[in-house]
Each structure stands twice: as C-alpha cells, then as structure tokens.
C-alpha cells in the first residue's frame, strides 16, 4: 500500500528525524511503501491546515488520490490543543479524502477499542499541552518578578525594565 509520512514539531526541527525513523519502521512492519513526506517544522499542533503548509499540501494530495494511508508518529503530531474538534475534523477530512490515518504508537483499525484508545490519547495530549502552557506561564511570572527575562513578552501585569547586570540569558547579561 502506498503511504506518506507526516511529521511536525512545535519548537525545533530536531524531533523530526526520530519521527521519520518511527514512521519508516511502522511502514516496513505493515507492508507499506513510503512514497512521500509532509512536514511542518516549528508549527503548532493547535493550528488547522490553513496555517500548516505541509498539512494543507497533504490534504490536497490525498484528495488527488496520490496515496492510501498517512502515517503519523503519534496523535500529538497530528493535532493538539484545547479543541478535540480540531483533531476530529482533520481525521474526518482525511478519511473523506480517501486515505487512512494511522499512528505508529496506536493500533490501527476502526474497532470500538481502537477508537477509544485514539480518543484517550487525544485527551492526554490536550492535558499535556495545557499543563505545559501553565508551567511556561508560571516560569515567566517568576522570572519577571525576579527582574529576569526568558524570552518573549513578560506576562501581564509585569514589565521588563532594561538594565545590565540583573541576570543572564545563556551567559549574556540581560539587557
């Protein structure tokens, strides 16, 4: 069966090779031939296919019948965020395009047990995204209180006053 791989990372591209390796192994174990790759490096999983260029092209090619399966490393690489509807919409649209969506770490097939497993993984992904966002926000708050900066804007209601000697960022004085 002709299949394609889809890889995505939210922060850096360093995670993409590991995802590719897992997808290649899955395809080989399941008698599939990888005929193409689609990727969205440094792209949020909560973005829909309009903002994810690789995913948008994947859907266009699926509708053109270029492959029969899409292999993704795990559910968090396909879609993530506060909206379970986004995951369901992307999965439904892929099925309507004529391609089967499969994950390297989940059983394939449409049985009730497999559907439940998929839904549970989606819930875990959303929980992880929410707790990661909270931890990042709390870290920004603590750094702002201490007069330090860890990138981006300071969280409301704090403001960064640019002085030398208040802290370091990767060994360099914070400006």
Secondary structure, DSSP 4 states (H G I P E B T S, - for coil): -EEEEEEE-SS-GGGHHHHHHHHHHHHHHTT-EEEEEEEETT--TTS-TTT-HHHHHHHHHHHTTS-SEEEES-HHHH--SS-HHHHHHHHHHHHHTT-EEEETTS--S--HHHHHHHHHHHHHHHHHHHHHHHHHHHHHHHHHHTT---SSPPPTT------TTS-EETTEEP-
